[in-house]
Amino acid sequence: MLVNVTDAKEMFEAILSTIDEGIHAVDANGITIFYNHIAAKHDGLEGEEVLGKHLLDVFPSLSVDTSTLMKVCQTGEPIYNQHQSYLNIRGMLIDTVNTTLPIKVDNELVGAVEIAKNFTKIKQLSEKLLDLQAKVETTKSQKKPASHNTGASFQMTDIITNDVAFNQLKSTALKVAATTSPILIYGETGTGKELLVQSIHNASPRQTQPFIAQNCAAIPSSLLESILFGTAKGSYTGAMDRPGLFELADGGTLFLDELNSMPLDIQAKLLRVLQNGGIRRVGGTKEFAVNVRIIAALNEPAEHCVREKTLRSDLYYRLNVIHLHLPPLKDRKGDIPLLMDHFIQKYNFRFGKLVTKTTEEVKAILAHYEWPGNVRELEHAIESAMNLVEGDMIMKEHLPLHIVESDFSIINAQTPALQPLRQALAETEEQLIYRALEETNGNIQQAAKLLEIPRQTLQYKLAKLKLS
């Protein structure tokens, strides 16, 4: 049985109406042509209040620049997983995550369709949870040092990469997460050492136990010992019985960043903890047993630190049971486009923008740059650009000046001086003749065939080049 056009349209609309997500379609002028009941439920509206009306009349808090549907109608480019907050006609605040696609007929843009997931209630619940958590943390902070409230929030899936070596590193990290062996990590500043360490903790059996991170360079050496091991009452004027980070991290993970900044005498005490599993507070006589997994990080190669005597060799050998090397961004430049998209989406959400593109010039500049600050520097560069961009595209003028200038210096240094065309052609011809003779072991007949020229022509050119 043949289905006529009217019946097919009704069937199609019935199918779309059964989908458990909001679907909103507009024509190229922004007039709503389809609006299912889930979308109406999200927006707190009735279908007849929206159908046949202009999008911006129904949602007055949106504009041509902030509406994902209108943006796609303008550009013809899809927008994926974009957060959007807006007021509907009744003044209700709606939070959604939208995927918006262009509708094209015979390659002509005729409208746009949006699939929306409503996160309003989830966001409200999250905000209430954060308020409750803040009250709990305030109470806890009155009883315990602030460092105890440090948690691990990152998972291995938060580490974004398509790099084969980095993915292998992630696989290794997941395997060693299940054990209790100490781990030594080397990575330049900004490569994401703490991100990896938190991911290891959250993939381990200790994930419900404390995670405490301490940068050894951030604390004066005179205080570091008491912060790590705690203090006993009377050990110095005003000293109280106070637990250190080892006691607070008992059962969990203690991450010591920039270990090579730790004084050598404290490194000796750290080695003793690793060997005996016990700590003694500063000025105390009693030893406390602690069950803490130590993960330490260096921002210089371990061998260099040992050679320069900023890392004890015996501590290095004890910690280096598992060694993980985080590659710098310059060694995995294939990840730059992936990371750019991630940071653009992050700051779209944070700044309420709809940036969807970068120019080819920007991509080339970011690909050429050496990234001494690694992923952290890339994120800051994108954040800086997102502060300046006004439309939907990041351009060169939005990038930090030092990155643009560095790119030009690299390009200028790599670009050879322009040669006269006749000279360049002669040099290229000579190189091809050399290669052909090398590949044929000097056989002129075979070399001529390889170059697809007559044998006599090749002999003439050889004579001209004074080659036998």
Sequence and secondary structure as in RCSB ss.txt:
>XXXX:A:sequence
MLVNVTDAKEMFEAILSTIDEGIHAVDANGITIFYNHIAAKHDGLEGEEVLGKHLLDVFPSLSVDTSTLMKVCQT
GEPIYNQHQSYLNIRGMLIDTVNTTLPIKVDNELVGAVEIAKNFTKIKQLSEKLLDLQAKVETTKSQKKPASHNT
GASFQMTDIITNDVAFNQLKSTALKVAATTSPILIYGETGTGKELLVQSIHNASPRQTQPFIAQNCAAIPSSLLE
SILFGTAKGSYTGAMDRPGLFELADGGTLFLDELNSMPLDIQAKLLRVLQNGGIRRVGGTKEFAVNVRIIAALNE
PAEHCVREKTLRSDLYYRLNVIHLHLPPLKDRKGDIPLLMDHFIQKYNFRFGKLVTKTTEEVKAILAHYEWPGNV
RELEHAIESAMNLVEGDMIMKEHLPLHIVESDFSIINAQTPALQPLRQALAETEEQLIYRALEETNGNIQQAAKL
LEIPRQTLQYKLAKLKLS
>XXXX:A:secstr
    HHHHHHHHHHHHHHSSSEEEEEETTSBEEEE HHHHHHHT  GGGTTTSBHHHH TT  TTT HHHHHHHH
   EEEEEEEEE TT  EEEEEEEEEEEEETTEEEEEEEEEEE HHHHHHHHHHHHHHHHHHHHHHHHS GGGG 
     GGGS    HHHHHHHHHHHHHTTS   EEEE  TTS HHHHHHHHHHTSTTTTS EEEEETTSS HHHHH
HHHH B TTSSTT   B  HHHHTTTSEEEEESGGGS HHHHHHHHHHHHHSEEE BT   EEE   EEEEEESS
 HHHHHHTTSS HHHHHHHTTEEEE   GGG GGGHHHHHHHHHHHHHHHHT    EE HHHHHHHHH   TTHH
HHHHHHHHHHHHH  SSEE GGGS HHHHHHHHHHHHHHS     HHHHHHHHHHHHHHHHHHHTTT HHHHHHH
HTS HHHHHHHHHHTT  
